[in-house]
């Protein structure tokens, strides 16, 4: 089993609902949430970059309203 160097989002602070990310040796990005650490999403740097840009642009705001 691969060992991941999980990094917690600085936005999470000491809150319970934390997002963690880890880069793998082959360049993939792993993402997990602290409430369910066994559920891990795998993506690419380009796809994660596009998602983050969309979040910053407000493209998903309607989902939290």
PDBQT receptor file of N, H, CA, C and O in Angstrom, charges set to zero:
ATOM      1  N   UNK A   1       0.842  -1.178   0.000  1.00  0.00    +0.000 N 
ATOM      2  CA  UNK A   1       0.000   0.000   0.000  1.00  0.00    +0.000 C 
ATOM      3  C   UNK A   1       0.886   1.241   0.000  1.00  0.00    +0.000 C 
ATOM      4  O   UNK A   1       1.869   1.307   0.739  1.00  0.00    +0.000 OA
ATOM      5  N   UNK A   2       0.542   2.213  -0.821  1.00  0.00    +0.000 N 
ATOM      6  H   UNK A   2      -0.256   2.159  -1.421  1.00  0.00    +0.000 HD
ATOM      7  CA  UNK A   2       1.319   3.440  -0.926  1.00  0.00    +0.000 C 
ATOM      8  C   UNK A   2       1.132   4.312   0.304  1.00  0.00    +0.000 C 
ATOM      9  O   UNK A   2       0.044   4.392   0.874  1.00  0.00    +0.000 OA
ATOM     10  N   UNK A   3       2.212   4.960   0.697  1.00  0.00    +0.000 N 
ATOM     11  H   UNK A   3       3.096   4.895   0.234  1.00  0.00    +0.000 HD
ATOM     12  CA  UNK A   3       2.152   5.907   1.802  1.00  0.00    +0.000 C 
ATOM     13  C   UNK A   3       1.981   7.300   1.206  1.00  0.00    +0.000 C 
ATOM     14  O   UNK A   3       2.732   7.699   0.317  1.00  0.00    +0.000 OA
ATOM     15  N   UNK A   4       0.988   8.036   1.702  1.00  0.00    +0.000 N 
ATOM     16  H   UNK A   4       0.377   7.712   2.424  1.00  0.00    +0.000 HD
ATOM     17  CA  UNK A   4       0.719   9.374   1.181  1.00  0.00    +0.000 C 
ATOM     18  C   UNK A   4       1.120  10.425   2.195  1.00  0.00    +0.000 C 
ATOM     19  O   UNK A   4       0.941  10.247   3.400  1.00  0.00    +0.000 OA
ATOM     20  N   UNK A   5       1.657  11.513   1.699  1.00  0.00    +0.000 N 
ATOM     21  H   UNK A   5       1.802  11.658   0.721  1.00  0.00    +0.000 HD
ATOM     22  CA  UNK A   5       1.978  12.660   2.522  1.00  0.00    +0.000 C 
ATOM     23  C   UNK A   5       0.795  13.626   2.427  1.00  0.00    +0.000 C 
ATOM     24  O   UNK A   5       0.814  14.560   1.626  1.00  0.00    +0.000 OA
ATOM     25  N   UNK A   6      -0.229  13.396   3.245  1.00  0.00    +0.000 N 
ATOM     26  H   UNK A   6      -0.244  12.637   3.896  1.00  0.00    +0.000 HD
ATOM     27  CA  UNK A   6      -1.451  14.185   3.176  1.00  0.00    +0.000 C 
ATOM     28  C   UNK A   6      -1.214  15.593   3.708  1.00  0.00    +0.000 C 
ATOM     29  O   UNK A   6      -0.609  15.776   4.764  1.00  0.00    +0.000 OA
ATOM     30  N   UNK A   7      -1.694  16.578   2.968  1.00  0.00    +0.000 N 
ATOM     31  H   UNK A   7      -2.186  16.429   2.110  1.00  0.00    +0.000 HD
ATOM     32  CA  UNK A   7      -1.615  17.979   3.376  1.00  0.00    +0.000 C 
ATOM     33  C   UNK A   7      -3.023  18.489   3.605  1.00  0.00    +0.000 C 
ATOM     34  O   UNK A   7      -3.881  18.383   2.728  1.00  0.00    +0.000 OA
ATOM     35  N   UNK A   8      -3.259  19.045   4.788  1.00  0.00    +0.000 N 
ATOM     36  H   UNK A   8      -2.562  19.132   5.500  1.00  0.00    +0.000 HD
ATOM     37  CA  UNK A   8      -4.584  19.578   5.118  1.00  0.00    +0.000 C 
ATOM     38  C   UNK A   8      -4.724  20.988   4.557  1.00  0.00    +0.000 C 
ATOM     39  O   UNK A   8      -3.781  21.779   4.576  1.00  0.00    +0.000 OA
ATOM     40  N   UNK A   9      -5.900  21.281   4.065  1.00  0.00    +0.000 N 
ATOM     41  H   UNK A   9      -6.666  20.639   4.049  1.00  0.00    +0.000 HD
ATOM     42  CA  UNK A   9      -6.187  22.620   3.589  1.00  0.00    +0.000 C 
ATOM     43  C   UNK A   9      -6.008  23.623   4.717  1.00  0.00    +0.000 C 
ATOM     44  O   UNK A   9      -6.507  23.408   5.821  1.00  0.00    +0.000 OA
ATOM     45  N   UNK A  10      -5.299  24.717   4.452  1.00  0.00    +0.000 N 
ATOM     46  H   UNK A  10      -4.894  24.891   3.555  1.00  0.00    +0.000 HD
ATOM     47  CA  UNK A  10      -5.125  25.752   5.473  1.00  0.00    +0.000 C 
ATOM     48  C   UNK A  10      -6.444  26.434   5.800  1.00  0.00    +0.000 C 
ATOM     49  O   UNK A  10      -6.583  27.021   6.873  1.00  0.00    +0.000 OA
ATOM     50  N   UNK A  11      -7.409  26.368   4.901  1.00  0.00    +0.000 N 
ATOM     51  H   UNK A  11      -7.296  25.891   4.029  1.00  0.00    +0.000 HD
ATOM     52  CA  UNK A  11      -8.727  26.952   5.133  1.00  0.00    +0.000 C 
ATOM     53  C   UNK A  11      -9.479  26.191   6.218  1.00  0.00    +0.000 C 
ATOM     54  O   UNK A  11     -10.344  26.755   6.889  1.00  0.00    +0.000 OA
ATOM     55  N   UNK A  12      -9.156  24.922   6.391  1.00  0.00    +0.000 N 
ATOM     56  H   UNK A  12      -8.453  24.465   5.846  1.00  0.00    +0.000 HD
ATOM     57  CA  UNK A  12      -9.850  24.092   7.369  1.00  0.00    +0.000 C 
ATOM     58  C   UNK A  12      -9.547  24.490   8.807  1.00  0.00    +0.000 C 
ATOM     59  O   UNK A  12     -10.402  24.331   9.679  1.00  0.00    +0.000 OA
ATOM     60  N   UNK A  13      -8.355  25.001   9.072  1.00  0.00    +0.000 N 
ATOM     61  H   UNK A  13      -7.661  25.130   8.363  1.00  0.00    +0.000 HD
ATOM     62  CA  UNK A  13      -7.984  25.370  10.436  1.00  0.00    +0.000 C 
ATOM     63  C   UNK A  13      -8.130  24.185  11.371  1.00  0.00    +0.000 C 
ATOM     64  O   UNK A  13      -7.648  23.092  11.074  1.00  0.00    +0.000 OA
ATOM     65  N   UNK A  14      -8.793  24.395  12.501  1.00  0.00    +0.000 N 
ATOM     66  H   UNK A  14      -9.185  25.283  12.742  1.00  0.00    +0.000 HD
ATOM     67  CA  UNK A  14      -9.024  23.314  13.457  1.00  0.00    +0.000 C 
ATOM     68  C   UNK A  14     -10.416  22.712  13.324  1.00  0.00    +0.000 C 
ATOM     69  O   UNK A  14     -10.847  21.954  14.192  1.00  0.00    +0.000 OA
ATOM     70  N   UNK A  15     -11.116  23.038  12.258  1.00  0.00    +0.000 N 
ATOM     71  H   UNK A  15     -10.765  23.654  11.552  1.00  0.00    +0.000 HD
ATOM     72  CA  UNK A  15     -12.475  22.541  12.041  1.00  0.00    +0.000 C 
ATOM     73  C   UNK A  15     -12.463  21.033  11.794  1.00  0.00    +0.000 C 
ATOM     74  O   UNK A  15     -11.423  20.449  11.488  1.00  0.00    +0.000 OA
ATOM     75  N   UNK A  16     -13.625  20.419  11.929  1.00  0.00    +0.000 N 
ATOM     76  H   UNK A  16     -14.470  20.893  12.177  1.00  0.00    +0.000 HD
ATOM     77  CA  UNK A  16     -13.751  18.966  11.758  1.00  0.00    +0.000 C 
ATOM     78  C   UNK A  16     -13.797  18.551  10.289  1.00  0.00    +0.000 C 
ATOM     79  O   UNK A  16     -13.262  17.498   9.942  1.00  0.00    +0.000 OA
ATOM     80  N   UNK A  17     -14.407  19.330   9.435  1.00  0.00    +0.000 N 
ATOM     81  H   UNK A  17     -14.841  20.185   9.718  1.00  0.00    +0.000 HD
ATOM     82  CA  UNK A  17     -14.571  18.964   8.033  1.00  0.00    +0.000 C 
ATOM     83  C   UNK A  17     -13.379  19.447   7.217  1.00  0.00    +0.000 C 
ATOM     84  O   UNK A  17     -13.428  20.510   6.599  1.00  0.00    +0.000 OA
ATOM     85  N   UNK A  18     -12.316  18.664   7.218  1.00  0.00    +0.000 N 
ATOM     86  H   UNK A  18     -12.276  17.800   7.720  1.00  0.00    +0.000 HD
ATOM     87  CA  UNK A  18     -11.073  19.065   6.576  1.00  0.00    +0.000 C 
ATOM     88  C   UNK A  18     -10.886  18.346   5.243  1.00  0.00    +0.000 C 
ATOM     89  O   UNK A  18     -11.257  17.182   5.089  1.00  0.00    +0.000 OA
ATOM     90  N   UNK A  19     -10.310  19.053   4.298  1.00  0.00    +0.000 N 
ATOM     91  H   UNK A  19     -10.008  19.998   4.422  1.00  0.00    +0.000 HD
ATOM     92  CA  UNK A  19      -9.953  18.480   3.007  1.00  0.00    +0.000 C 
ATOM     93  C   UNK A  19      -8.447  18.255   3.001  1.00  0.00    +0.000 C 
ATOM     94  O   UNK A  19      -7.675  19.132   3.389  1.00  0.00    +0.000 OA
ATOM     95  N   UNK A  20      -8.040  17.070   2.555  1.00  0.00    +0.000 N 
ATOM     96  H   UNK A  20      -8.667  16.358   2.239  1.00  0.00    +0.000 HD
ATOM     97  CA  UNK A  20      -6.624  16.730   2.465  1.00  0.00    +0.000 C 
ATOM     98  C   UNK A  20      -6.279  16.395   1.023  1.00  0.00    +0.000 C 
ATOM     99  O   UNK A  20      -7.096  15.823   0.302  1.00  0.00    +0.000 OA
ATOM    100  N   UNK A  21      -5.064  16.753   0.599  1.00  0.00    +0.000 N 
ATOM    101  H   UNK A  21      -4.400  17.218   1.184  1.00  0.00    +0.000 HD
ATOM    102  CA  UNK A  21      -4.576  16.397  -0.733  1.00  0.00    +0.000 C 
ATOM    103  C   UNK A  21      -3.194  15.767  -0.609  1.00  0.00    +0.000 C 
ATOM    104  O   UNK A  21      -2.457  16.023   0.343  1.00  0.00    +0.000 OA
ATOM    105  N   UNK A  22      -2.861  14.940  -1.594  1.00  0.00    +0.000 N 
ATOM    106  H   UNK A  22      -3.460  14.732  -2.368  1.00  0.00    +0.000 HD
ATOM    107  CA  UNK A  22      -1.560  14.296  -1.638  1.00  0.00    +0.000 C 
ATOM    108  C   UNK A  22      -1.195  14.040  -3.098  1.00  0.00    +0.000 C 
ATOM    109  O   UNK A  22      -2.034  13.617  -3.893  1.00  0.00    +0.000 OA
ATOM    110  N   UNK A  23       0.058  14.298  -3.437  1.00  0.00    +0.000 N 
ATOM    111  H   UNK A  23       0.740  14.641  -2.791  1.00  0.00    +0.000 HD
ATOM    112  CA  UNK A  23       0.550  13.990  -4.781  1.00  0.00    +0.000 C 
ATOM    113  C   UNK A  23       1.249  12.638  -4.741  1.00  0.00    +0.000 C 
ATOM    114  O   UNK A  23       1.984  12.341  -3.800  1.00  0.00    +0.000 OA
ATOM    115  N   UNK A  24       1.021  11.825  -5.756  1.00  0.00    +0.000 N 
ATOM    116  H   UNK A  24       0.423  12.066  -6.521  1.00  0.00    +0.000 HD
ATOM    117  CA  UNK A  24       1.651  10.512  -5.827  1.00  0.00    +0.000 C 
ATOM    118  C   UNK A  24       2.920  10.577  -6.676  1.00  0.00    +0.000 C 
ATOM    119  O   UNK A  24       3.158  11.559  -7.380  1.00  0.00    +0.000 OA
ATOM    120  N   UNK A  25       3.712   9.544  -6.602  1.00  0.00    +0.000 N 
ATOM    121  H   UNK A  25       3.519   8.747  -6.030  1.00  0.00    +0.000 HD
ATOM    122  CA  UNK A  25       4.969   9.490  -7.359  1.00  0.00    +0.000 C 
ATOM    123  C   UNK A  25       4.743   9.585  -8.868  1.00  0.00    +0.000 C 
ATOM    124  O   UNK A  25       5.593  10.096  -9.597  1.00  0.00    +0.000 OA
ATOM    125  N   UNK A  26       3.587   9.086  -9.334  1.00  0.00    +0.000 N 
ATOM    126  H   UNK A  26       2.896   8.671  -8.742  1.00  0.00    +0.000 HD
ATOM    127  CA  UNK A  26       3.307   9.124 -10.772  1.00  0.00    +0.000 C 
ATOM    128  C   UNK A  26       2.610  10.411 -11.213  1.00  0.00    +0.000 C 
ATOM    129  O   UNK A  26       2.215  10.530 -12.373  1.00  0.00    +0.000 OA
ATOM    130  N   UNK A  27       2.452  11.384 -10.295  1.00  0.00    +0.000 N 
ATOM    131  H   UNK A  27       2.772  11.287  -9.352  1.00  0.00    +0.000 HD
ATOM    132  CA  UNK A  27       1.888  12.682 -10.652  1.00  0.00    +0.000 C 
ATOM    133  C   UNK A  27       0.401  12.820 -10.419  1.00  0.00    +0.000 C 
ATOM    134  O   UNK A  27      -0.151  13.894 -10.655  1.00  0.00    +0.000 OA
ATOM    135  N   UNK A  28      -0.270  11.776  -9.967  1.00  0.00    +0.000 N 
ATOM    136  H   UNK A  28       0.178  10.903  -9.775  1.00  0.00    +0.000 HD
ATOM    137  CA  UNK A  28      -1.703  11.876  -9.681  1.00  0.00    +0.000 C 
ATOM    138  C   UNK A  28      -1.915  12.673  -8.397  1.00  0.00    +0.000 C 
ATOM    139  O   UNK A  28      -1.014  12.790  -7.566  1.00  0.00    +0.000 OA
ATOM    140  N   UNK A  29      -3.099  13.207  -8.253  1.00  0.00    +0.000 N 
ATOM    141  H   UNK A  29      -3.831  13.112  -8.928  1.00  0.00    +0.000 HD
ATOM    142  CA  UNK A  29      -3.488  13.933  -7.056  1.00  0.00    +0.000 C 
ATOM    143  C   UNK A  29      -4.583  13.143  -6.352  1.00  0.00    +0.000 C 
ATOM    144  O   UNK A  29      -5.580  12.764  -6.966  1.00  0.00    +0.000 OA
ATOM    145  N   UNK A  30      -4.392  12.898  -5.066  1.00  0.00    +0.000 N 
ATOM    146  H   UNK A  30      -3.582  13.206  -4.567  1.00  0.00    +0.000 HD
ATOM    147  CA  UNK A  30      -5.386  12.205  -4.243  1.00  0.00    +0.000 C 
ATOM    148  C   UNK A  30      -6.057  13.243  -3.353  1.00  0.00    +0.000 C 
ATOM    149  O   UNK A  30      -5.391  14.140  -2.836  1.00  0.00    +0.000 OA
ATOM    150  N   UNK A  31      -7.368  13.129  -3.169  1.00  0.00    +0.000 N 
ATOM    151  H   UNK A  31      -7.910  12.400  -3.589  1.00  0.00    +0.000 HD
ATOM    152  CA  UNK A  31      -8.136  14.055  -2.334  1.00  0.00    +0.000 C 
ATOM    153  C   UNK A  31      -9.026  13.222  -1.421  1.00  0.00    +0.000 C 
ATOM    154  O   UNK A  31      -9.653  12.256  -1.856  1.00  0.00    +0.000 OA
ATOM    155  N   UNK A  32      -9.071  13.610  -0.151  1.00  0.00    +0.000 N 
ATOM    156  H   UNK A  32      -8.561  14.394   0.203  1.00  0.00    +0.000 HD
ATOM    157  CA  UNK A  32      -9.963  12.935   0.792  1.00  0.00    +0.000 C 
ATOM    158  C   UNK A  32     -10.538  13.963   1.760  1.00  0.00    +0.000 C 
ATOM    159  O   UNK A  32     -10.047  15.088   1.855  1.00  0.00    +0.000 OA
ATOM    160  N   UNK A  33     -11.576  13.562   2.468  1.00  0.00    +0.000 N 
ATOM    161  H   UNK A  33     -11.974  12.648   2.390  1.00  0.00    +0.000 HD
ATOM    162  CA  UNK A  33     -12.241  14.426   3.436  1.00  0.00    +0.000 C 
ATOM    163  C   UNK A  33     -12.140  13.743   4.793  1.00  0.00    +0.000 C 
ATOM    164  O   UNK A  33     -12.265  12.522   4.883  1.00  0.00    +0.000 OA
ATOM    165  N   UNK A  34     -11.915  14.514   5.840  1.00  0.00    +0.000 N 
ATOM    166  H   UNK A  34     -11.813  15.506   5.767  1.00  0.00    +0.000 HD
ATOM    167  CA  UNK A  34     -11.608  13.931   7.148  1.00  0.00    +0.000 C 
ATOM    168  C   UNK A  34     -12.718  13.052   7.716  1.00  0.00    +0.000 C 
ATOM    169  O   UNK A  34     -12.429  12.123   8.470  1.00  0.00    +0.000 OA
ATOM    170  N   UNK A  35     -13.976  13.317   7.378  1.00  0.00    +0.000 N 
ATOM    171  H   UNK A  35     -14.211  14.071   6.766  1.00  0.00    +0.000 HD
ATOM    172  CA  UNK A  35     -15.074  12.514   7.910  1.00  0.00    +0.000 C 
ATOM    173  C   UNK A  35     -15.130  11.113   7.313  1.00  0.00    +0.000 C 
ATOM    174  O   UNK A  35     -15.737  10.217   7.900  1.00  0.00    +0.000 OA
ATOM    175  N   UNK A  36     -14.504  10.909   6.150  1.00  0.00    +0.000 N 
ATOM    176  H   UNK A  36     -14.011  11.637   5.673  1.00  0.00    +0.000 HD
ATOM    177  CA  UNK A  36     -14.505   9.601   5.494  1.00  0.00    +0.000 C 
ATOM    178  C   UNK A  36     -13.149   9.389   4.818  1.00  0.00    +0.000 C 
ATOM    179  O   UNK A  36     -13.070   9.374   3.590  1.00  0.00    +0.000 OA
ATOM    180  N   UNK A  37     -12.075   9.224   5.608  1.00  0.00    +0.000 N 
ATOM    181  H   UNK A  37     -12.139   9.236   6.606  1.00  0.00    +0.000 HD
ATOM    182  CA  UNK A  37     -10.725   9.171   5.040  1.00  0.00    +0.000 C 
ATOM    183  C   UNK A  37     -10.445   7.969   4.140  1.00  0.00    +0.000 C 
ATOM    184  O   UNK A  37      -9.460   7.974   3.402  1.00  0.00    +0.000 OA
ATOM    185  N   UNK A  38     -11.286   6.949   4.187  1.00  0.00    +0.000 N 
ATOM    186  H   UNK A  38     -12.087   6.945   4.787  1.00  0.00    +0.000 HD
ATOM    187  CA  UNK A  38     -11.081   5.799   3.312  1.00  0.00    +0.000 C 
ATOM    188  C   UNK A  38     -11.619   6.022   1.900  1.00  0.00    +0.000 C 
ATOM    189  O   UNK A  38     -11.301   5.261   0.986  1.00  0.00    +0.000 OA
ATOM    190  N   UNK A  39     -12.430   7.060   1.722  1.00  0.00    +0.000 N 
ATOM    191  H   UNK A  39     -12.688   7.677   2.465  1.00  0.00    +0.000 HD
ATOM    192  CA  UNK A  39     -12.925   7.415   0.387  1.00  0.00    +0.000 C 
ATOM    193  C   UNK A  39     -11.978   8.450  -0.202  1.00  0.00    +0.000 C 
ATOM    194  O   UNK A  39     -11.893   9.581   0.278  1.00  0.00    +0.000 OA
ATOM    195  N   UNK A  40     -11.271   8.047  -1.246  1.00  0.00    +0.000 N 
ATOM    196  H   UNK A  40     -11.340   7.128  -1.636  1.00  0.00    +0.000 HD
ATOM    197  CA  UNK A  40     -10.254   8.903  -1.851  1.00  0.00    +0.000 C 
ATOM    198  C   UNK A  40     -10.575   9.096  -3.328  1.00  0.00    +0.000 C 
ATOM    199  O   UNK A  40     -10.855   8.137  -4.048  1.00  0.00    +0.000 OA
ATOM    200  N   UNK A  41     -10.530  10.337  -3.759  1.00  0.00    +0.000 N 
ATOM    201  H   UNK A  41     -10.303  11.116  -3.174  1.00  0.00    +0.000 HD
ATOM    202  CA  UNK A  41     -10.726  10.676  -5.167  1.00  0.00    +0.000 C 
ATOM    203  C   UNK A  41      -9.348  10.861  -5.791  1.00  0.00    +0.000 C 
ATOM    204  O   UNK A  41      -8.476  11.493  -5.194  1.00  0.00    +0.000 OA
ATOM    205  N   UNK A  42      -9.148  10.321  -6.977  1.00  0.00    +0.000 N 
ATOM    206  H   UNK A  42      -9.857   9.808  -7.462  1.00  0.00    +0.000 HD
ATOM    207  CA  UNK A  42      -7.889  10.485  -7.701  1.00  0.00    +0.000 C 
ATOM    208  C   UNK A  42      -8.149  11.316  -8.946  1.00  0.00    +0.000 C 
ATOM    209  O   UNK A  42      -9.103  11.064  -9.682  1.00  0.00    +0.000 OA
ATOM    210  N   UNK A  43      -7.302  12.301  -9.177  1.00  0.00    +0.000 N 
ATOM    211  H   UNK A  43      -6.527  12.505  -8.579  1.00  0.00    +0.000 HD
ATOM    212  CA  UNK A  43      -7.451  13.167 -10.332  1.00  0.00    +0.000 C 
ATOM    213  C   UNK A  43      -6.069  13.550 -10.854  1.00  0.00    +0.000 C 
ATOM    214  O   UNK A  43      -5.052  13.091 -10.334  1.00  0.00    +0.000 OA
ATOM    215  N   UNK A  44      -6.040  14.378 -11.869  1.00  0.00    +0.000 N 
ATOM    216  H   UNK A  44      -6.866  14.750 -12.292  1.00  0.00    +0.000 HD
ATOM    217  CA  UNK A  44      -4.783  14.865 -12.434  1.00  0.00    +0.000 C 
ATOM    218  C   UNK A  44      -4.579  16.322 -12.019  1.00  0.00    +0.000 C 
ATOM    219  O   UNK A  44      -5.540  17.002 -11.661  1.00  0.00    +0.000 OA
ATOM    220  N   UNK A  45      -3.345  16.802 -12.063  1.00  0.00    +0.000 N 
ATOM    221  H   UNK A  45      -2.564  16.249 -12.354  1.00  0.00    +0.000 HD
ATOM    222  CA  UNK A  45      -3.121  18.213 -11.745  1.00  0.00    +0.000 C 
ATOM    223  C   UNK A  45      -3.922  19.165 -12.636  1.00  0.00    +0.000 C 
ATOM    224  O   UNK A  45      -4.432  20.175 -12.153  1.00  0.00    +0.000 OA
ATOM    225  N   UNK A  46      -4.036  18.856 -13.922  1.00  0.00    +0.000 N 
ATOM    226  H   UNK A  46      -3.621  18.035 -14.314  1.00  0.00    +0.000 HD
ATOM    227  CA  UNK A  46      -4.786  19.728 -14.832  1.00  0.00    +0.000 C 
ATOM    228  C   UNK A  46      -6.272  19.778 -14.490  1.00  0.00    +0.000 C 
ATOM    229  O   UNK A  46      -6.885  20.846 -14.519  1.00  0.00    +0.000 OA
ATOM    230  N   UNK A  47      -6.845  18.633 -14.168  1.00  0.00    +0.000 N 
ATOM    231  H   UNK A  47      -6.347  17.766 -14.144  1.00  0.00    +0.000 HD
ATOM    232  CA  UNK A  47      -8.261  18.593 -13.806  1.00  0.00    +0.000 C 
ATOM    233  C   UNK A  47      -8.504  19.303 -12.485  1.00  0.00    +0.000 C 
ATOM    234  O   UNK A  47      -9.489  20.029 -12.348  1.00  0.00    +0.000 OA
ATOM    235  N   UNK A  48      -7.624  19.106 -11.510  1.00  0.00    +0.000 N 
ATOM    236  H   UNK A  48      -6.824  18.516 -11.621  1.00  0.00    +0.000 HD
ATOM    237  CA  UNK A  48      -7.760  19.806 -10.235  1.00  0.00    +0.000 C 
ATOM    238  C   UNK A  48      -7.626  21.310 -10.435  1.00  0.00    +0.000 C 
ATOM    239  O   UNK A  48      -8.377  22.080  -9.837  1.00  0.00    +0.000 OA
ATOM    240  N   UNK A  49      -6.689  21.734 -11.260  1.00  0.00    +0.000 N 
ATOM    241  H   UNK A  49      -6.079  21.109 -11.746  1.00  0.00    +0.000 HD
ATOM    242  CA  UNK A  49      -6.507  23.157 -11.551  1.00  0.00    +0.000 C 
ATOM    243  C   UNK A  49      -7.781  23.750 -12.159  1.00  0.00    +0.000 C 
ATOM    244  O   UNK A  49      -8.205  24.835 -11.761  1.00  0.00    +0.000 OA
ATOM    245  N   UNK A  50      -8.390  23.055 -13.112  1.00  0.00    +0.000 N 
ATOM    246  H   UNK A  50      -8.045  22.174 -13.435  1.00  0.00    +0.000 HD
ATOM    247  CA  UNK A  50      -9.624  23.536 -13.738  1.00  0.00    +0.000 C 
ATOM    248  C   UNK A  50     -10.749  23.628 -12.713  1.00  0.00    +0.000 C 
ATOM    249  O   UNK A  50     -11.527  24.582 -12.738  1.00  0.00    +0.000 OA
ATOM    250  N   UNK A  51     -10.848  22.652 -11.815  1.00  0.00    +0.000 N 
ATOM    251  H   UNK A  51     -10.216  21.877 -11.795  1.00  0.00    +0.000 HD
ATOM    252  CA  UNK A  51     -11.872  22.674 -10.775  1.00  0.00    +0.000 C 
ATOM    253  C   UNK A  51     -11.664  23.858  -9.840  1.00  0.00    +0.000 C 
ATOM    254  O   UNK A  51     -12.610  24.585  -9.540  1.00  0.00    +0.000 OA
ATOM    255  N   UNK A  52     -10.436  24.056  -9.379  1.00  0.00    +0.000 N 
ATOM    256  H   UNK A  52      -9.667  23.466  -9.622  1.00  0.00    +0.000 HD
ATOM    257  CA  UNK A  52     -10.152  25.176  -8.477  1.00  0.00    +0.000 C 
ATOM    258  C   UNK A  52     -10.450  26.510  -9.148  1.00  0.00    +0.000 C 
ATOM    259  O   UNK A  52     -10.996  27.411  -8.512  1.00  0.00    +0.000 OA
ATOM    260  N   UNK A  53     -10.103  26.648 -10.409  1.00  0.00    +0.000 N 
ATOM    261  H   UNK A  53      -9.660  25.916 -10.926  1.00  0.00    +0.000 HD
ATOM    262  CA  UNK A  53     -10.414  27.888 -11.136  1.00  0.00    +0.000 C 
ATOM    263  C   UNK A  53     -11.927  28.096 -11.216  1.00  0.00    +0.000 C 
ATOM    264  O   UNK A  53     -12.405  29.222 -11.072  1.00  0.00    +0.000 OA
ATOM    265  N   UNK A  54     -12.677  27.027 -11.442  1.00  0.00    +0.000 N 
ATOM    266  H   UNK A  54     -12.289  26.113 -11.558  1.00  0.00    +0.000 HD
ATOM    267  CA  UNK A  54     -14.129  27.118 -11.481  1.00  0.00    +0.000 C 
ATOM    268  C   UNK A  54     -14.712  27.518 -10.142  1.00  0.00    +0.000 C 
ATOM    269  O   UNK A  54     -15.649  28.314 -10.083  1.00  0.00    +0.000 OA
ATOM    270  N   UNK A  55     -14.163  26.969  -9.057  1.00  0.00    +0.000 N 
ATOM    271  H   UNK A  55     -13.402  26.322  -9.105  1.00  0.00    +0.000 HD
ATOM    272  CA  UNK A  55     -14.624  27.342  -7.714  1.00  0.00    +0.000 C 
ATOM    273  C   UNK A  55     -14.345  28.813  -7.463  1.00  0.00    +0.000 C 
ATOM    274  O   UNK A  55     -15.219  29.537  -6.986  1.00  0.00    +0.000 OA
ATOM    275  N   UNK A  56     -13.144  29.260  -7.777  1.00  0.00    +0.000 N 
ATOM    276  H   UNK A  56     -12.434  28.672  -8.165  1.00  0.00    +0.000 HD
ATOM    277  CA  UNK A  56     -12.783  30.664  -7.567  1.00  0.00    +0.000 C 
ATOM    278  C   UNK A  56     -13.642  31.608  -8.402  1.00  0.00    +0.000 C 
ATOM    279  O   UNK A  56     -13.908  32.739  -7.995  1.00  0.00    +0.000 OA
ATOM    280  N   UNK A  57     -14.071  31.142  -9.563  1.00  0.00    +0.000 N 
ATOM    281  H   UNK A  57     -13.855  30.223  -9.893  1.00  0.00    +0.000 HD
ATOM    282  CA  UNK A  57     -14.900  31.969 -10.450  1.00  0.00    +0.000 C 
ATOM    283  C   UNK A  57     -16.374  31.946 -10.069  1.00  0.00    +0.000 C 
ATOM    284  O   UNK A  57     -17.182  32.653 -10.672  1.00  0.00    +0.000 OA
ATOM    285  N   UNK A  58     -16.731  31.134  -9.068  1.00  0.00    +0.000 N 
ATOM    286  H   UNK A  58     -16.074  30.559  -8.579  1.00  0.00    +0.000 HD
ATOM    287  CA  UNK A  58     -18.119  31.086  -8.610  1.00  0.00    +0.000 C 
ATOM    288  C   UNK A  58     -19.011  30.171  -9.413  1.00  0.00    +0.000 C 
ATOM    289  O   UNK A  58     -20.234  30.249  -9.293  1.00  0.00    +0.000 OA
ATOM    290  N   UNK A  59     -18.437  29.305 -10.230  1.00  0.00    +0.000 N 
ATOM    291  H   UNK A  59     -17.444  29.242 -10.328  1.00  0.00    +0.000 HD
ATOM    292  CA  UNK A  59     -19.232  28.442 -11.093  1.00  0.00    +0.000 C 
ATOM    293  C   UNK A  59     -20.087  27.421 -10.323  1.00  0.00    +0.000 C 
ATOM    294  O   UNK A  59     -21.023  26.852 -10.885  1.00  0.00    +0.000 OA
ATOM    295  N   UNK A  60     -19.771  27.192  -9.055  1.00  0.00    +0.000 N 
ATOM    296  H   UNK A  60     -19.011  27.654  -8.599  1.00  0.00    +0.000 HD
ATOM    297  CA  UNK A  60     -20.498  26.183  -8.282  1.00  0.00    +0.000 C 
ATOM    298  C   UNK A  60     -21.282  26.793  -7.122  1.00  0.00    +0.000 C 
ATOM    299  O   UNK A  60     -21.835  26.067  -6.296  1.00  0.00    +0.000 OA
ATOM    300  N   UNK A  61     -21.331  28.105  -7.059  1.00  0.00    +0.000 N 
ATOM    301  H   UNK A  61     -20.882  28.695  -7.730  1.00  0.00    +0.000 HD
ATOM    302  CA  UNK A  61     -22.009  28.778  -5.954  1.00  0.00    +0.000 C 
ATOM    303  C   UNK A  61     -23.474  28.369  -5.818  1.00  0.00    +0.000 C 
ATOM    304  O   UNK A  61     -24.012  28.329  -4.711  1.00  0.00    +0.000 OA
ATOM    305  N   UNK A  62     -24.108  28.068  -6.935  1.00  0.00    +0.000 N 
ATOM    306  H   UNK A  62     -23.670  28.101  -7.833  1.00  0.00    +0.000 HD
ATOM    307  CA  UNK A  62     -25.529  27.704  -6.898  1.00  0.00    +0.000 C 
ATOM    308  C   UNK A  62     -25.768  26.386  -6.137  1.00  0.00    +0.000 C 
ATOM    309  O   UNK A  62     -26.888  26.109  -5.708  1.00  0.00    +0.000 OA
ATOM    310  N   UNK A  63     -24.719  25.587  -5.975  1.00  0.00    +0.000 N 
ATOM    311  H   UNK A  63     -23.809  25.812  -6.324  1.00  0.00    +0.000 HD
ATOM    312  CA  UNK A  63     -24.868  24.320  -5.265  1.00  0.00    +0.000 C 
ATOM    313  C   UNK A  63     -24.913  24.492  -3.748  1.00  0.00    +0.000 C 
ATOM    314  O   UNK A  63     -25.331  23.584  -3.030  1.00  0.00    +0.000 OA
ATOM    315  N   UNK A  64     -24.493  25.632  -3.275  1.00  0.00    +0.000 N 
ATOM    316  H   UNK A  64     -24.153  26.370  -3.859  1.00  0.00    +0.000 HD
ATOM    317  CA  UNK A  64     -24.459  25.873  -1.815  1.00  0.00    +0.000 C 
ATOM    318  C   UNK A  64     -25.480  26.905  -1.375  1.00  0.00    +0.000 C 
ATOM    319  O   UNK A  64     -25.518  27.279  -0.203  1.00  0.00    +0.000 OA
ATOM    320  N   UNK A  65     -26.288  27.358  -2.281  1.00  0.00    +0.000 N 
ATOM    321  H   UNK A  65     -26.257  27.054  -3.233  1.00  0.00    +0.000 HD
ATOM    322  CA  UNK A  65     -27.279  28.392  -1.949  1.00  0.00    +0.000 C 
ATOM    323  C   UNK A  65     -28.517  27.783  -1.316  1.00  0.00    +0.000 C 
ATOM    324  O   UNK A  65     -29.454  28.504  -0.973  1.00  0.00    +0.000 OA
TER     325      UNK A  65
